[in-house]
Amino acid sequence: MKQDANDVTGIKIGIIGLGSAAKNIHIPAYRKIAGCEVVGGIDPVASASEFDFELFPSIESMLHQSRPDIVSIVTPPDSHFEIICELLRFGVHVFCEKPFVTSVEEGKTVIELAHERQRHVVVNNEFRYMCVHKKAKEQIGAPLFGELLFLNINQTFHVTEQTELGWRGKMKRRTCYEFGTHALDLARYFFDADPIAITARMPKPGNPDGPDYLNLISLEFPDDRVAQITLDRLSKGPHRYLDIRLDGSLGCIESEIGGRAEFAIGIKGGTHRPFVRFDFVPSALATLFSQEGKRKLATDPIDLFPSATASLLNEMLGAIASGRRPPCDAADNLKTLELMLAAYRSAEDGGARIKLDFH
């Protein structure tokens, strides 16, 4: 891919895997980027009538006939390693869903091959690029928030037959593997550091041989700072896709993903004046609490995931064009992968504390 440093147009993208994630996130994201063209796709069970680009029978045929600059991998994780290696050997950049590989050894091989071929592998850690999380990160170190001391990440997710369709429902290592990588990545992102230890419990009440639908994970960071992650897919309570609380030395930030509309009417305390309030959040909200009260930091558009994915891909394109290292690359994601695997080791050892040493 030869471009001027400020020109990220005229990009040709191929897609491997045309299921719901491609249809609902990736393809809409690419349409948000001016000059970005999807030139081909691969999925043995996809119907050509569903797409406005050509479908190919194999990776080799798509690479040779459509000549993409970047290929996105939106297939089950256990297929990623071989596909990434084939793409790198051909000489294209890779934009991959998480987790990008299944083992540390595979990750190191990918990093070495990408360096050898002078190509980049970027993992779609789109949660970093949601407005609520970006704005929250910007407040760390600022006068109203101070330094980040404690991070609490919570998900209450309702498991249904629909959520367990396909490869996800067949996994014993389910919740931390498939979603926990996002939470672990956000913890690293907000602290701007790597944890020094991890402890995890994954109870399976009533179903000891089933998937890990409950994750209780603690991360220790330098300077006695801590992150607590709770991923609860056992609860029958209110569905909350992702709630985050950041406690700082001077203030607090709370963010939530999951649209809502609230109408309130009442009497203000102290003044006894009536009030009417309507609050509409299309998909996500971040609020800053400080001595000056509270204020809305950010919201996200209703197409949250395509918008965040487009932002990350734009960053990747700009980095490639200017010769910089792109964000969320394989070397960075290897640390998140190590964290996820360490969480399972800790849980399997009864919640043992595991010291971490990233290289």
C-alpha positions in Angstrom: 0.0 0.0 0.0 1.7 3.2 -1.2 0.1 6.4 0.0 0.9 9.9 1.1 1.0 10.3 4.8 -2.3 12.3 5.0 -4.1 10.2 2.3 -6.1 7.2 3.5 -8.5 7.0 0.6 -8.6 4.4 -2.2 -8.3 1.5 0.2 -9.4 -2.0 -1.0 -10.6 -4.3 1.7 -11.4 -8.0 1.6 -13.5 -9.8 4.2 -13.2 -13.4 5.4 -16.3 -14.5 7.3 -19.7 -12.9 6.4 -21.8 -13.7 9.4 -23.6 -11.3 11.8 -20.4 -9.5 13.0 -19.5 -8.7 9.4 -23.0 -7.7 8.4 -23.8 -5.6 11.5 -20.4 -4.1 12.4 -17.6 -4.4 9.8 -19.4 -3.7 6.5 -21.3 -0.7 8.0 -18.0 0.5 9.5 -16.2 0.4 6.1 -19.0 2.4 4.5 -18.3 5.2 6.9 -14.8 5.6 5.5 -14.5 7.7 2.4 -12.6 6.0 -0.4 -12.8 2.6 1.3 -14.1 -0.2 -1.0 -14.9 -3.7 -0.1 -13.6 -5.7 -3.1 -14.4 -9.2 -2.1 -15.6 -11.6 0.5 -15.3 -15.3 1.5 -17.9 -17.4 3.4 -18.9 -20.9 2.2 -22.4 -20.5 3.5 -23.1 -16.9 2.4 -25.4 -16.0 -0.4 -24.0 -13.7 -3.1 -27.4 -11.9 -3.3 -26.9 -10.5 0.2 -23.8 -8.5 -0.7 -22.9 -5.8 -3.2 -19.3 -7.2 -3.7 -18.0 -10.3 -5.2 -17.7 -13.6 -3.2 -14.8 -15.9 -3.8 -14.4 -19.6 -3.2 -11.0 -19.3 -1.5 -8.6 -16.9 0.1 -6.1 -17.4 -2.7 -8.6 -16.5 -5.4 -9.7 -13.4 -3.6 -6.2 -12.2 -3.0 -5.1 -12.8 -6.6 -8.2 -11.4 -8.3 -9.3 -8.5 -6.1 -5.8 -7.5 -4.8 -7.0 -6.0 -1.4 -4.7 -3.8 0.7 -6.3 -5.0 3.9 -8.2 -8.2 4.7 -10.5 -8.4 7.7 -10.9 -11.7 9.5 -14.4 -12.1 11.0 -14.4 -15.9 11.6 -14.3 -18.1 14.8 -11.0 -17.5 16.8 -9.6 -21.0 16.2 -9.3 -20.3 12.5 -7.5 -17.0 12.9 -3.9 -18.1 13.1 -3.7 -20.0 9.8 -5.6 -17.3 8.0 -3.4 -14.5 9.4 -0.2 -16.3 8.4 -1.5 -16.9 4.8 -2.5 -13.2 4.5 0.9 -12.0 5.8 2.8 -14.2 3.5 0.8 -12.8 0.5 1.7 -9.3 1.7 -1.5 -7.7 2.9 -2.3 -6.0 6.2 -4.8 -7.7 8.6 -7.7 -6.4 10.6 -8.8 -9.2 12.9 -11.6 -9.8 15.4 -10.6 -10.8 18.9 -9.0 -12.9 20.3 -6.6 -12.7 17.4 -5.1 -16.1 18.1 -5.6 -18.9 20.7 -2.2 -19.2 22.3 0.9 -17.0 23.2 3.0 -19.1 20.9 0.7 -18.4 18.0 0.8 -14.7 18.9 4.5 -14.6 18.9 4.7 -16.3 15.5 2.2 -13.8 14.0 4.2 -10.9 15.4 7.5 -12.2 14.0 5.9 -12.9 10.6 4.3 -9.4 10.4 7.7 -7.9 11.2 9.4 -10.0 8.6 6.8 -9.1 5.9 6.6 -5.5 7.0 2.9 -5.7 7.4 0.6 -4.9 10.3 -2.0 -7.0 12.2 -4.5 -4.9 14.1 -7.2 -6.4 16.4 -10.6 -4.8 16.6 -10.5 -3.5 20.1 -13.3 -1.1 19.2 -14.3 -0.5 22.8 -11.3 1.8 23.2 -12.8 3.9 20.3 -16.2 4.4 21.8 -16.7 8.1 22.6 -17.6 7.4 26.2 -14.4 5.5 26.9 -12.2 7.9 24.9 -13.6 10.9 26.8 -13.2 9.1 30.2 -9.6 8.3 29.4 -9.0 12.0 28.6 -10.1 13.0 32.1 -7.5 10.8 33.8 -4.9 13.3 35.2 -7.2 16.3 34.6 -8.1 18.7 37.5 -11.6 17.4 38.1 -10.8 13.7 38.1 -7.2 13.4 39.2 -5.3 10.1 39.1 -7.1 6.8 38.4 -7.1 4.7 41.6 -9.7 2.0 41.1 -11.6 0.6 38.1 -14.8 -1.4 38.3 -16.2 -3.1 35.1 -19.5 -4.9 35.2 -21.7 -6.8 32.7 -25.0 -8.4 33.4 -25.9 -10.3 30.2 -28.9 -12.5 29.5 -28.0 -15.8 27.9 -30.6 -17.0 25.3 -30.7 -19.6 22.6 -30.0 -16.8 20.2 -26.8 -15.7 22.0 -25.5 -19.2 22.1 -25.9 -20.0 18.4 -22.8 -21.0 16.4 -19.3 -21.4 17.7 -19.8 -19.3 20.9 -22.4 -21.7 22.3 -20.0 -24.6 21.9 -17.2 -23.2 23.9 -16.4 -24.3 27.5 -14.2 -21.3 27.8 -17.0 -18.9 27.0 -17.4 -15.6 28.7 -13.8 -14.5 29.5 -12.6 -15.8 26.2 -15.2 -14.2 24.0 -16.0 -11.0 25.9 -13.5 -10.8 28.7 -10.8 -9.8 26.3 -12.6 -6.5 25.9 -12.8 -5.9 29.6 -9.2 -6.8 30.2 -8.1 -4.6 27.3 -10.1 -1.6 28.7 -8.4 -2.1 32.1 -5.0 -1.8 30.4 -6.2 1.1 28.4 -7.5 3.2 31.3 -4.6 2.5 33.6 -2.2 3.0 30.7 -0.1 0.2 32.3 0.1 -3.6 32.4 -1.1 -5.4 35.6 1.4 -7.1 37.8 -0.9 -9.9 39.1 -4.3 -11.4 38.4 -6.8 -13.5 40.4 -9.9 -15.1 39.0 -12.8 -17.2 40.1 -15.3 -18.7 37.6 -18.0 -20.4 39.7 -20.4 -22.8 37.9 -23.2 -23.4 40.4 -25.5 -26.2 39.3 -23.5 -26.8 36.1 -19.9 -27.8 37.0 -19.1 -29.0 33.4 -20.7 -26.0 31.7 -19.3 -22.8 30.3 -17.9 -20.0 32.5 -21.0 -17.8 32.7 -19.7 -16.0 35.8 -16.3 -14.3 35.9 -14.9 -12.6 39.0 -11.5 -11.2 38.1 -9.2 -8.9 40.0 -6.2 -7.1 38.4 -3.4 -5.6 40.5 -1.6 -2.6 38.9 1.5 -0.8 40.0 1.2 1.7 42.9 -1.4 -0.5 44.7 -4.1 0.3 42.1 -6.8 -2.3 41.3 -9.4 -3.2 38.7 -12.3 -5.5 39.5 -14.2 -7.2 36.6 -17.5 -8.9 37.0 -19.1 -10.6 34.0 -22.4 -12.1 35.1 -24.4 -14.2 32.6 -26.2 -16.1 35.4 -28.3 -13.2 36.6 -32.0 -12.9 35.8 -31.9 -9.2 36.8 -31.8 -6.2 34.5 -29.7 -6.6 31.4 -26.7 -4.2 31.5 -24.3 -4.7 28.6 -21.4 -2.8 30.2 -21.1 -0.5 33.2 -17.8 1.0 34.1 -16.9 3.1 37.2 -13.5 4.9 37.4 -12.6 6.2 40.8 -10.1 9.0 40.8 -8.2 10.9 43.4 -10.5 14.0 42.8 -13.6 12.7 41.0 -15.4 9.8 39.5 -16.6 8.7 36.1 -19.4 6.3 35.3 -20.1 5.0 31.8 -22.8 2.7 30.5 -23.5 1.0 27.2 -27.1 0.3 26.4 -29.5 3.0 25.1 -32.2 4.4 27.3 -34.8 7.2 27.5 -35.8 8.6 30.9 -38.6 11.1 31.7 -38.7 12.5 35.2 -41.0 15.0 37.0 -40.8 16.1 40.6 -39.9 18.7 43.2 -36.3 19.9 43.7 -35.1 19.5 47.2 -34.5 22.7 49.1 -36.1 25.0 46.6 -39.4 23.1 46.4 -39.6 24.1 42.7 -41.1 21.7 40.2 -38.9 20.2 37.5 -39.3 18.2 34.3 -36.3 16.3 32.9 -36.0 14.2 29.8 -32.7 12.3 29.1 -32.2 10.4 25.9 -29.1 8.3 25.5 -29.0 6.5 22.1 -26.4 3.9 23.0 -23.8 4.9 25.6 -23.3 7.6 28.2 -20.3 8.8 30.3 -20.8 11.1 33.3 -18.2 12.9 35.4 -18.9 13.4 39.1 -16.7 16.0 41.0 -17.0 18.6 43.7 -18.6 20.8 41.1 -21.4 18.4 40.7 -21.9 16.2 37.7 -21.8 16.7 33.9 -22.3 14.6 30.9 -19.0 13.8 29.3 -20.0 12.0 26.1 -22.6 9.9 24.4 -22.2 7.6 21.3 -24.3 7.3 18.2 -26.9 4.6 17.9 -24.6 2.6 15.6 -22.1 2.3 18.3 -20.1 -0.7 17.2 -19.7 0.2 13.5 -18.8 3.8 14.4 -16.1 2.7 16.9 -14.8 0.1 14.5 -14.6 2.7 11.7 -12.6 5.0 14.1 -10.1 2.3 14.8 -9.7 1.3 11.2 -9.2 5.0 10.3 -6.4 5.1 12.9 -4.9 2.0 11.4 -5.0 3.4 7.8 -3.4 6.7 9.0 -0.6 4.9 10.8 0.1 2.7 7.7 0.2 5.7 5.4 2.6 7.6 7.6 4.8 4.6 8.6 3.8 4.7 12.3 2.9 1.7 14.4 -0.9 1.3 14.4 -2.9 1.1 17.7 -4.2 -2.2 18.9 -1.7 -4.2 17.0 -0.7 -7.8 17.6 2.1 -7.0 19.9 -0.2 -5.0 22.2 -2.9 -7.6 22.0 -0.6 -10.4 23.0 -0.6 -8.9 26.5 -4.4 -9.0 26.6 -4.4 -12.6 25.4 -1.9 -13.5 28.1 -4.2 -11.9 30.7 -7.2 -13.9 29.5 -5.3 -17.1 29.5 -3.9 -16.3 33.0 -7.5 -15.7 34.2 -8.4 -19.2 33.2 -5.3 -20.7 34.9 -6.1 -18.8 38.1 -9.7 -20.0 38.1 -8.7 -23.6 37.4 -6.3 -23.4 40.4 -9.0 -22.3 42.7 -8.5 -18.5 42.4 -4.7 -18.6 42.8 -2.9 -15.2 42.5 -0.8 -15.3 39.4 2.1 -12.9 39.0 2.5 -11.5 35.5 5.7 -10.7 33.6 5.1 -9.4 30.1 8.0 -9.5 27.7 
